[in-house]
Each structure stands twice: as structure tokens, then as C-alpha cells.
């Protein structure tokens, strides 16, 4: 089961927390490149943690941040209507609280699962 996505398509919910979706206006090539760079950076984070290399860990985390910004998941919002950004906020304390509460139990539980990878 997939994580619940807000009706406006801006966020998905994991463990009751909102996470910003990628920018839907990216081209397929841009999205694919960003995801490849993000996955490579996440692998580099893991490798740096295993070896205890603090400099490599800082660089890898910087690469993760850069890829997430390029995908629109961090940094400036990709929508243009002036709506606030609720990234990484608990859904119950945002304007999405009623929407989330109204979801069927199975959908809410999907939003309460731990992600498969971090």
C-alpha cells in the first residue's frame, strides 16, 4: 500500500508527518537524474557511516540535500499560489488534519508505517 498523498498532491504522510512530494513539473529526464543522484548520495551516506569517515559523511549528506532541492522536496516550494510549506510537520497540526482524520483506517495506517529505506 502506498503512503497517503494530500488532495493537492504536495505531500505524502509517513508516521503522521508530512513530506514534500517532488515537483510534478520536472521533466521525466530531470526527475530520473535527480532520483539517481539522490540514491547514489544515500548509498554514500551509508558507506561513510560504515567506515566512520566524517568528511565523507558531510559531503554525502550535502549531496542528498542538493538532490532533494533539485527534486523540489526541500528548499523553495514548487507551487506558486503562495500557500505555506508544511514539510516535515505533523499532519495533525496543519490544515491537512481533517483530511487525514477522515481517511479510512487502512489509508491512515499506511501513513503510520516506517519507510522501507531512509
JOSUL-V203832 format. One record per backbone hydrogen bond with DSSP energy under -0.5 kcal/mol. NH is the residue of the N-H (numbers start at 0). CO is the residue of the C=O. E is the energy in kcal/mol with one decimal. If there is no record, write none. Layout:
# JOSUL-V203832
((NH | CO | E) (NH | CO | E))
This chain:
# JOSUL-V203832
((5 | 10 | -2.5) (8 | 5 | -2.4) (11 | 18 | -2.3) (12 | 3 | -2.1) (13 | 16 | -2.3) (14 | 110 | -1.9) (15 | 110 | -1.5) (16 | 13 | -1.9) (17 | 88 | -3.0) (18 | 11 | -2.5) (20 | 9 | -3.0) (22 | 70 | -3.1) (25 | 22 | -1.5) (30 | 26 | -2.8) (31 | 27 | -2.8) (32 | 28 | -2.5) (33 | 29 | -2.6) (34 | 30 | -2.6) (35 | 31 | -2.3) (36 | 32 | -2.5) (37 | 33 | -2.4) (38 | 34 | -2.7) (39 | 35 | -2.2) (40 | 36 | -2.4) (41 | 37 | -2.4) (42 | 38 | -2.2) (43 | 39 | -2.0) (44 | 40 | -2.0) (45 | 41 | -2.1) (46 | 42 | -2.4) (47 | 43 | -2.5) (48 | 44 | -2.3) (49 | 45 | -2.3) (50 | 46 | -1.9) (51 | 47 | -1.2) (52 | 47 | -1.6) (53 | 51 | -1.1) (56 | 52 | -2.2) (57 | 53 | -2.3) (58 | 54 | -2.2) (59 | 55 | -2.7) (60 | 56 | -2.6) (61 | 57 | -2.0) (62 | 58 | -2.0) (63 | 59 | -2.2) (64 | 60 | -2.3) (65 | 61 | -2.4) (66 | 62 | -2.3) (67 | 63 | -2.6) (68 | 64 | -2.3) (69 | 65 | -2.4) (70 | 66 | -1.9) (71 | 67 | -0.6) (71 | 68 | -0.8) (72 | 67 | -2.3) (73 | 67 | -1.0) (85 | 83 | -0.5) (87 | 17 | -2.6) (88 | 85 | -2.0) (90 | 15 | -2.8) (92 | 89 | -1.8) (93 | 90 | -1.6) (96 | 93 | -1.9) (99 | 95 | -2.6) (100 | 96 | -2.6) (101 | 97 | -1.7) (102 | 98 | -0.6) (102 | 99 | -1.1) (107 | 103 | -2.3) (108 | 104 | -2.6) (109 | 105 | -1.6) (110 | 106 | -1.3) (111 | 107 | -0.5) (111 | 108 | -1.1) (112 | 108 | -0.6) (112 | 109 | -0.8))
